[in-house]
Amino acid sequence: MKRAGEVGGTSPPAVTASAMVSAVDVTRTFGHGDTAVPALRGVSFAIPRGQLTALSGRSGSGKTTLLNIIGGL
């Protein structure tokens, strides 16, 4: 089973009324052209209501970028 925020190999989670937070195929690129740096590439997840969830990953993996995007919704 994949953890929240992990990508690849599975179809996006179904967005349901019971999901407190969900995102499908989120991408974010900083810069453009030859200097473009992808921060997020196709991140999909659903967090059910009442589930405690942690976001973890190595430095520079896009955790803060993802949280800023979710917070801006």
C-alpha positions in Angstrom: 0.0 0.0 0.0 1.3 3.5 -0.9 1.6 6.2 1.7 -0.2 9.5 1.1 1.7 11.6 -1.4 3.5 8.7 -3.1 3.1 8.5 -6.8 3.5 5.9 -9.5 2.0 2.6 -10.4 -1.5 3.1 -9.2 -4.5 5.0 -10.4 -5.5 8.2 -8.5 -7.7 7.7 -5.5 -11.4 8.1 -5.9 -12.6 11.5 -4.7 -15.5 10.8 -2.3 -17.7 12.8 0.0 -16.1 11.1 2.9 -12.6 12.4 2.0 -11.6 15.4 4.2 -8.8 16.3 1.8 -8.1 15.0 -1.7 -5.9 15.9 -4.6 -5.6 14.4 -8.1 -2.6 14.7 -10.4 -1.1 17.8 -8.7 1.9 19.3 -10.4 4.1 22.3 -9.7 7.1 23.5 -11.7 9.4 26.4 -10.7 10.9 28.4 -13.5 10.5 27.7 -17.2 12.3 26.6 -20.3 15.8 25.1 -19.7 15.7 26.2 -16.1 12.4 24.5 -15.2 12.5 22.5 -12.0 9.6 20.1 -11.3 8.7 20.2 -7.6 5.6 18.0 -7.8 4.8 15.5 -10.6 1.4 13.9 -10.6 0.8 13.6 -6.8 -2.6 12.1 -6.0 -4.1 11.2 -2.6 -7.2 11.1 -0.5 -7.3 11.5 3.3 -10.5 10.1 4.8 -12.3 12.1 7.5 -10.9 11.4 11.0 -7.6 9.8 9.7 -4.4 11.1 11.2 -1.9 11.5 8.4 1.8 12.4 8.3 3.7 13.7 5.3 7.3 12.6 5.2 10.2 12.6 2.7 13.7 13.7 2.1 14.8 17.3 1.9 13.7 18.9 -1.3 11.0 16.3 -2.1 8.2 18.9 -2.3 6.5 18.4 1.1 6.2 22.1 1.8 5.2 22.9 -1.7 2.4 20.3 -1.5 1.2 21.7 1.9 1.2 25.3 0.5 -0.9 24.2 -2.4 -3.4 22.3 -0.2 -3.6 25.2 2.2 -4.3 27.6 -0.7 -7.4 25.7 -1.7 
